[in-house]
Structures are given as structure tokens and as C-alpha cells.
């Protein structure tokens, strides 16, 4: 037999559950995916705000996120900032590293990914860069390989035949 106290408790539990589900739905609805925007458009929108246009109007007109533009105009974020961390090497320094890896592969001594991490760490230390660990991260090496995908490729090492090994010794 269900009393009125039991039914009232049940109704309150159901209402709490419904409120919780509505809260989760609103939370999911509010979290939007970030849309990509052109850095040139952001620059033009920033210049428009400097000339007197409102941040809201400039963000709509140039198609950039309002919060991003507002952060730039309030000087909370630098106008020339980039997404992600700072680069360890300059492009010239990375090119020198790539040239070394390619040269060593041509003469028959290909490096593994771990070898490349250690060599890049040693190179960074030798030119005075500050590196926290003794080996660069997997994320760094794969980003490096992605930037230099035309010159560097990860391949499975193959054993030389006896004739080829002897031929390489003569060179």
C-alpha cells in the first residue's frame, strides 16, 4: 500500500531527476565546438575596432569569434599570438637537423624515431636552447615529422643483402 508520503517522495525524486536531465541537456547545448577562423580576418576585425566599430559588429562582419576579438581589444591576449606552444627550433635550425638526418640516411645510417628525439635534444642543448627533459616528447617528434613530411619519412628498416653491403663498403 502506497501512502501519500511515499508518493510525494517519489514525485520529488522524479522532479529532481528531470531537472538534472534538463541541466545536462542545457550544458551540452551550451558547449559549442570551436569554429576555425582566418587570422587575416581577425586582423581586419581588430583594425576595424581600432577605427571605432564595436567588437560585436566587427566579429559578425568578419566572421571571427566575439570573445577572441574582445580579448585582443582589451589586450588580454597579444594580437599576434599563435595557438599551441612556442617552437623549440627556428625553421633554419630545423632545416639543419633535417639535412643531417637525410645525409645520414643516404650514407646508410638511418635513425629511429627515438634516435631523432635524442639527436634533436642534443642539438637543442648545443645551440643553447632550454629543454626540460633528456628526450623530446612523442608529440614534438610527430609534429616535426609532419612539418617536414616531404623530406622525412618513417620506414621500416630492411636488411642489406651481402652484395649491397659489400658495394656500400667500396664507396
C-alpha positions as CSV (number, residue, x, y, z in Angstrom):
1,X,0.0,0.0,0.0
2,X,1.4,3.4,-1.0
3,X,0.8,6.3,1.3
4,X,0.7,9.9,0.3
5,X,4.1,10.5,1.9
6,X,5.7,7.8,-0.3
7,X,4.0,9.2,-3.4
8,X,5.2,12.7,-2.5
9,X,8.8,11.5,-2.1
10,X,8.5,9.7,-5.4
11,X,7.3,12.8,-7.2
12,X,10.1,14.9,-5.7
13,X,12.7,12.3,-6.8
14,X,11.2,12.3,-10.3
15,X,11.3,16.1,-10.4
16,X,14.9,16.1,-9.3
17,X,15.8,13.6,-12.0
18,X,14.0,15.7,-14.7
19,X,15.8,18.8,-13.5
20,X,19.1,17.0,-13.6
21,X,18.5,15.8,-17.2
22,X,17.5,19.3,-18.3
23,X,20.6,20.7,-16.7
24,X,22.8,18.2,-18.6
25,X,21.0,18.9,-21.8
26,X,21.5,22.7,-21.4
27,X,25.1,22.1,-20.5
28,X,25.7,20.0,-23.7
29,X,23.8,22.6,-25.7
30,X,25.9,25.5,-24.4
31,X,29.3,23.8,-25.2
32,X,29.8,24.6,-28.8
33,X,32.6,23.3,-31.0
34,X,35.2,25.9,-31.9
35,X,35.0,27.0,-35.5
36,X,38.1,27.8,-37.4
37,X,38.7,31.4,-38.5
38,X,41.2,33.1,-40.7
39,X,43.9,35.1,-39.0
40,X,43.7,37.7,-41.7
41,X,40.0,38.2,-40.9
42,X,40.9,38.5,-37.2
43,X,43.5,41.2,-38.1
44,X,41.0,43.1,-40.2
45,X,38.3,42.9,-37.5
46,X,40.8,44.2,-34.9
47,X,41.7,47.1,-37.2
48,X,38.0,47.9,-37.6
49,X,37.6,48.0,-33.8
50,X,40.5,50.4,-33.5
51,X,38.8,52.7,-36.0
52,X,35.6,52.8,-33.9
53,X,33.5,49.8,-34.9
54,X,32.0,47.8,-32.0
55,X,33.5,44.4,-31.2
56,X,30.1,42.7,-31.6
57,X,29.6,44.2,-35.1
58,X,33.2,43.6,-36.2
59,X,33.0,39.9,-35.1
60,X,29.8,39.4,-37.1
61,X,31.0,41.3,-40.1
62,X,34.4,39.5,-40.4
63,X,33.2,36.1,-39.1
64,X,35.5,35.7,-36.1
65,X,34.6,34.8,-32.5
66,X,33.5,37.7,-30.5
67,X,35.3,36.6,-27.4
68,X,38.6,36.2,-29.3
69,X,38.3,39.7,-30.7
70,X,37.3,41.1,-27.4
71,X,40.4,39.5,-25.7
72,X,42.5,41.2,-28.4
73,X,40.9,44.6,-28.0
74,X,41.2,44.5,-24.2
75,X,44.9,43.5,-24.5
76,X,44.3,40.3,-22.6
77,X,45.9,38.4,-25.4
78,X,48.5,39.6,-27.8
79,X,47.3,40.3,-31.3
80,X,50.0,38.1,-32.9
81,X,49.7,35.1,-30.6
82,X,49.6,31.6,-32.0
83,X,47.7,28.5,-31.0
84,X,49.9,26.0,-29.2
85,X,53.3,26.2,-27.6
86,X,56.4,28.1,-28.7
87,X,58.6,26.5,-31.3
88,X,61.7,24.9,-30.0
89,X,63.7,25.5,-33.1
90,X,63.6,28.2,-35.8
91,X,62.9,27.0,-39.4
92,X,66.6,27.3,-40.2
93,X,67.6,25.2,-37.2
94,X,65.0,22.6,-38.1
95,X,66.3,22.6,-41.7
96,X,69.8,21.9,-40.4
97,X,68.5,19.0,-38.4
98,X,66.6,17.6,-41.3
99,X,69.7,17.9,-43.6
100,X,71.7,15.9,-41.1
101,X,69.1,13.2,-40.8
102,X,68.8,13.0,-44.6
103,X,72.5,12.9,-45.1
104,X,73.0,10.1,-42.5
105,X,70.2,8.1,-44.2
106,X,71.9,8.5,-47.6
107,X,75.2,7.1,-46.3
108,X,73.3,4.1,-44.9
109,X,72.8,5.1,-41.3
110,X,69.1,5.8,-40.8
111,X,67.8,6.9,-37.5
112,X,64.9,5.6,-35.5
113,X,62.3,7.9,-34.1
114,X,63.9,7.6,-30.6
115,X,67.3,8.4,-32.2
116,X,65.8,11.5,-33.8
117,X,64.4,12.6,-30.4
118,X,67.9,12.2,-28.8
119,X,69.7,13.9,-31.6
120,X,67.2,16.9,-31.6
121,X,67.7,17.2,-27.8
122,X,71.5,17.2,-28.2
123,X,71.2,19.7,-31.0
124,X,69.0,22.0,-28.9
125,X,71.4,21.8,-25.9
126,X,74.4,22.5,-28.2
127,X,72.8,25.7,-29.6
128,X,71.8,26.9,-26.1
129,X,68.1,26.1,-26.1
130,X,66.4,25.3,-22.8
131,X,64.9,21.8,-22.8
132,X,63.3,20.3,-19.7
133,X,63.8,16.6,-20.3
134,X,66.6,14.4,-21.7
135,X,64.5,13.5,-24.7
136,X,61.9,15.4,-26.6
137,X,58.3,14.2,-26.5
138,X,56.5,11.9,-28.9
139,X,54.2,14.8,-29.7
140,X,57.2,17.0,-30.7
141,X,58.7,14.4,-32.9
142,X,55.5,13.6,-34.8
143,X,54.8,17.3,-35.2
144,X,58.4,17.7,-36.6
145,X,57.8,14.8,-39.0
146,X,54.5,16.4,-40.1
147,X,56.2,19.7,-40.8
148,X,59.0,18.0,-42.8
149,X,56.9,15.2,-44.4
150,X,58.4,15.9,-47.9
151,X,61.9,15.3,-46.8
152,X,61.5,12.8,-43.9
153,X,59.6,9.5,-44.0
154,X,59.4,6.8,-41.3
155,X,60.1,3.5,-42.9
156,X,60.7,0.0,-41.6
157,X,64.4,-0.8,-41.8
158,X,65.4,-3.5,-44.2
159,X,68.4,-5.7,-44.1
160,X,71.0,-5.3,-46.8
161,X,71.9,-8.2,-48.9
162,X,75.5,-9.3,-48.8
163,X,76.3,-7.9,-52.2
164,X,74.8,-4.5,-51.4
165,X,76.6,-4.3,-48.1
166,X,79.9,-5.0,-49.8
167,X,79.1,-2.5,-52.5
168,X,78.5,0.2,-49.9
169,X,81.8,-0.5,-48.3
170,X,83.6,0.3,-51.6
171,X,82.0,3.8,-51.7
